[in-house]
């Protein structure tokens, strides 16, 4: 059955297409030219004026969805800039929707890119732990700001308890029943996020283990995801990708929602640096990892390789 290319095509169980890919974009409101992320060669922080053209470029490559990360120069203890209808998050969404109206625009709803301490929410009086419930109120406000700006999908990524329910209620009560929620539901406290923190100029020190999952805990990840599904999440997510394929496969068996997987910054960096060193075939490796995600049960794949992979998938 593997003897010829046509036989192999016929027997192929899993196919990755450009329709599966979600492209993450970093926008920095404090720069005037595109700046490469040192730990992620080939990935850039864009100045705000360049976002529209980048979204158009992705659309022309066949990409159907982008997820936007704002790197604000207005960091403060609570992340006010993301709660403002004229703040960076709202502006990015409007720019992206204007550039490609049919593109599905997703906002990363979190505070770590907007706070001066770099945590994913407001801090308790101890200055160390995140105040879960206070953060929920801000997430509700942030979701409504994103919705008013025209977002299609909000993606809470802070792993706060009750975040999906809180955002769903806030959206519905403001007339945004149509805005969907993609929950970062199985998000592990991972060393693979290192380059991302570089990219978003996070001043974060310490640990997110108070809210993100312990990499040792597969069952807890499933429980968290099922809870997000019960709270009304439209899409669930496993993150990072490759080290957590077991979680992805188990979740696929246990829920009927679409599942996204995030091939995170550290996964990108590992492939890119190895390829640049001549140790690995980048194209083959990227396509193999994307195929593994789909085989394990992912419907959507967030990857910094999205636009490049769209080109590779054409041949
Ligand atoms: C924000 C957020 C993070 C990532 C996506 N959203 C970082 C973190 O939790 O520290 C990581 C993405 C990546 O590494 O590519 N909470």
Boltz pocket constraint, residues with backbone or C-beta under 6 A from the ligand:
constraints:
  - pocket:
      binder: B
      contacts: [[A, 108], [A, 110], [A, 112], [A, 120], [A, 157], [A, 158], [A, 192], [A, 193], [A, 194], [A, 195], [A, 196], [A, 197], [A, 208], [A, 263], [A, 264], [A, 265], [A, 266]]
      max_distance: 6.0
